[in-house]
Amino acid sequence: MGSADAATVRGVTSDATTASAAAELAALPPSPAVWCSGLRKRYGRRTAVDDVSFSVARGEVLGLLGPNGAGKTSVIKMLLGLVRPDAGEVLLLGRRSTDPRSRVAVGYLPELFRYQPWLTPTEVLDLHVRLSRVDVPRDERRECLALVGLAERSGDRVGGFSKGMQQRLGLAVALVARPELVVLDEPTSALDPIGRVDVRDLVLSLKSRGVAVLLNSHLIGEVERVCDRVVILDQGRVAASGTLAELLGQREVRLRLDGVDDAAEDRLRAAGSTSRSGDWFTVQLTSDDDGVTVPDLVRDLVGRGVRVHAVEPVRISLEERLLGILRHDEPEVAIR
């Protein structure tokens, strides 16, 4: 075989190998939007963050909860490369956080920020688009301001904005460069109830588009409404983590029944751990799907001649669970 033929074979083989490797790479699941392991940070003698590990999948909303001083903002700053950890590793969108390219597709709304008062919202977005080096058409920038409710104030000076309006502008800045990961540190702190609903809808919209969201908020009700998973920090450590269903435990249902015989009691016990107080029965459901378990249970009880006077769902709230963990009334939980 001549050298030209050999070169051709080598070229074909190389191209085939490259194509095969690219196909295998494309078939792999995408790397998490956020992955951190063993994060630790000390300020003098105080340990602010101690051995914190978690991940945020693409298109997932993860809530970061905990009291003031728990280390939430320190964790966020380490993830974004604003603070150097004393120990641990961080990957953002598949790249190490020490690589500036890891933050190209990250939108960030800090807890405390201030824009130059002489700029307009349009000028603020123009500045951040230039800094991001992403080509965002002007129509898209205007749509971003409209998304946060500032379309009619796009030409006004920021210095005349209320704190809530500046918060809305901060959200627009976090979203304008088409991020794949959005980090929101207390995004509703200065917003009225309508503004909080707008942020909730915005987070759900990001999730539907496959954008990952890391949300740090003191508003537990908002976290419960939008988050897929929650990480609870206490004194710089992960006190609990998991999906809401995992953290809140088994759901319960209370039933007011009449005519319960041994066969009906057996059916109640088959549905889960059962306790009784008079004609009220409380059942800890073993299934996670109330939509199937409760109707089937009621149907079977009625079929056994039991009269069902009332059915009431019982579920611990995230606030109750959080307080139980922080007051150390419950053991630490690390679901995953």
N, C-alpha and C positions, 0 to 999 in steps of 0.2 A: 504493500500500500504506500502510495506516495505521500510526501509531506502535506500536500494540499488536501488529499483525501483524509489524512489523519486529523488535520486541523478542522476539516468539516465535521468529522465524527465527534471530535472533542467539543466543537461549538454546539452541535446538536445535543450532545449529552449534557453539556453545561446548561443549555437553554431548558432542556427537559427537566433537569434537576431543579433549576430555579423555579420553573413553573410548578413542579410538584411540591416544593417547599412552600411556595406562596399559597397553593391550594390548601395544604395542611394547616398553614397559619390562619387562613381565612376561616377554616372549619372550627378552629379553637374558640371557646367562649371568650367574650371580651374580658379584659382585666377589670377588676373593680374600679370604680371611680375614685375611691379612697381605700387605702389599706395602710394600717399602722400597727406596729408591734413593739411592745415594751417601752413606750414613751415615758421618759422621766425628766423632770426639770426642777432644779432647786434655785431659790433666790436667797442667798446668804445661808442662814440656818434653817430656813423654811422650805419644806418639800411641797411644791405646788402641784406637781403631777407625778404619780408613782406607778409605773408598770401598766400603762393604759394601752389596750389593744382593741381594735374593732375594724370593721370594713363597711363600706357603703357600695352596694351594687349599682350598676347602670340602671337608671330609671327608678331608683328606690328613694324614698324619703325617710331619712333617719333623724330622730329627735334626740337632742342632747339635753338632758335634764339634770338638775342638782341645785343646791342652795348657793347663795353668794359665797364666793371663795372656794367652790368645789374644784376649780381648775378648768372649767369649760372653755373660757376665752383663751387661756394658756394653751390648751390642746389645739384649738383652732389656729392660733398663731404659729404653733409648731408645724401643723399640717401645711400651712401656706408659706412656710419658709421665712416668716417674719421674726420668729424666735428660734434659736438653735437649741435643739434638745440636748440634754446631757447624756442621754442614752436612748436607744430605740431607732427604728427605721420607719420611713414614710414613703409610700408610692402614691402619686396622683395620676390618674388616667394612664397607668402603666409605666410611668417614669419616676425616678427618684426625685424627691422634693428639692434636692440640691441642684437639679438640672432646671435652669430657668424655663425650658420648653414645657415643663410639667404644668406650668401655670397659664399657658397661652389660652387654654379653653376653660378657664376657671373664672366665674363671676363671684364677687365678694362684696357683701354689705357688712361693714364693721359696726360694732355697737356704738362707737363714738366717732363721728366724722364731721367735717365742716368744709363747705365749698367756698371759693372766693366770692364774696358778696356782690361784686360788680359784674359777674357773669350771668348769663341767662341759662335756663335749662338746655336750650339748643346748643349753646356754646360749651356747656359742661359735657354733654354727650359727644360733641365733635372732638373735644380734647381727649376723652377717654378712648374714642375710636382710633384716633391717631396713635395713642400710646399702645393700644392693643395690636396695631398693625393688621387689623382685619378690615376687609373691604365691605363696609356696611353702607348701602345706599341711603340717601337722605330720606326717602319715603319710609324706609324701614326704621330709621331713627325717630321719625315723627310717630310712627305706629307704636314704638316703644314708650314714648311719652304718653300717648293716648291710653296705653295699657295700664299705666299707673295713675291715670286721671289728671294728667298735667298738660293735655293738648292745648287747652285754652290759656295756659300760663307760660307757654314755651318762650315768649319774648320778654317776660318780666324778669327783673333782677332778683337773683337768689336772696340777696340781703333782706328783701321784704317778705320772705316766705316764713310761715309758721314752722314749728318743729315737725309737725306732721307732714307738711308739704315737702320739707327737706328730706324726710324719711322716704317719701314716695320717689323723690329724685334719686336718692341713693339706690332704691330698687331698680330704677331704670338704668342706672350706671352698671349695676351688677348683671343686667340682662342684655345690654345693647350689643355685645360682641359675640352673640350666639354661643354661649358657654355650654359645655357638656356636663359641667359640675357647677352648682351654685351653692355657696356657703352664706347662710343668713344668720347673723349674730344679733338676736333680739330685734327682728324686723318690724314688730308691731308695737314697740315700746312707746312711741309717741302718737299712735294712731287712734282715732275714734272707732266705735263699733263697726261702722260701715267700712272704714279702712282695713280693719282686721279681717272682715269677710272678703274684701278684695284680695288681700294677701293670701288667704286660704285658697281662694279660687285660682290665683296665680300659681301657687305651689302645685295644686292638682293639675293645672294645665301643663306645667313643666314636666311633671311625672308622666302624663299621657304622651308627651313627645319624646320620652326616653331620657330626659335630663335628670341626673342625680341631684338630690338636694340634701344638704346637711343643715339642720335647723336647730339653733339654740334659742330657747324661749322659756320664759317664766309662766306663760299662759298655758297651763296644762290642758285646758279644754281644747285649745287650738292644736296642740300636739296630738291629742287623742283623735282629732278629726282627720288629720292629714298624714300622719306618720305610719309607715309600714312596720318599722322597728324603733326601739327606744334604747338608749344607753344612759344609765343613771350614774352620775359621778358623786362621790361623797369623800371629802378630805383628800382629793387628788387621785382616788382609786375608783375602779369600776365596781359599783356596789351591786348592779344588776343590769342585764341586757337581754334582749329577745324581742319577739313580736309581741304585740299587745295581748293576743290570746295567751301566749306563754307567760307573760308577766302577770296577767290578771287571773290566771289559773282557771280551774273548771267553772263553768257557769252553773248557776243554780236556778231552780224553778220552784215556786210555792203553789200548791194546789189545795183548794178547799173542797173536801170530798165527803160524800155521805154514802153509807152502805158498803164500806170497804171490808171484804172478807179476806181469808188467808190467800186465796188465789190472786186477788188484787194487790195485796201487800207483796207477794212474790214478784208480780209484774213491776211494781214500783222499785223494788230492790234490784231488779234486772237492769233498770235504766240508770242506776247509780246509787251511791250512798244515800240512805234515807233516814230522816228523823221526823218525829211526829209531836205536835202540840195540839191536843184536842182534835178538831176536824181539819187542821192544817197539816199538810205534809210538805217537807222540804227535801228536794232531790238534787244532789250534786250530779249533773249530767256527765256521763262518760264520753259522750259524743261532742265534737266541737260545733256541730251544725244544728242549732235549735230548730231551723226550718223543717228538719226531718224528724228529729227526736221527739219534740213536744207534741206535734199532731199525731204521731204514731202512738205515743203513750196515752193521750187522751182517747183516741179511738179504741185502743185495747181495753182501757178502763170502762168506757161506756159499754163495750161489748160484753163485759163481765157484770153488767148491771149496776155499776157505780154511777152515782149522780155527781157531776162535776159542776160546782157552783162558781169557781173562780180559778184562773190561772195567771200567776204573776211572775214575770222574769225577775231574777235577783242576780245582780252582778256588781262586783266591787269596782269602784272607779279607779282611774289611774292616779288621781290625787290621793285616795286612801292608800293605794299600794305604795306610792312614793313616800308618803309620810310614815308608813310602817317601816319602810327600809331605812329612812334617814333617822328615825327615832330608835332604830335597832330593835324594833318589836318583832322583826322577822329575820330569818337567816339570810345571808348574802346569797344571791342567785346569779349564776352566769349560764344562761341557756345556751348561747353560742357566741 
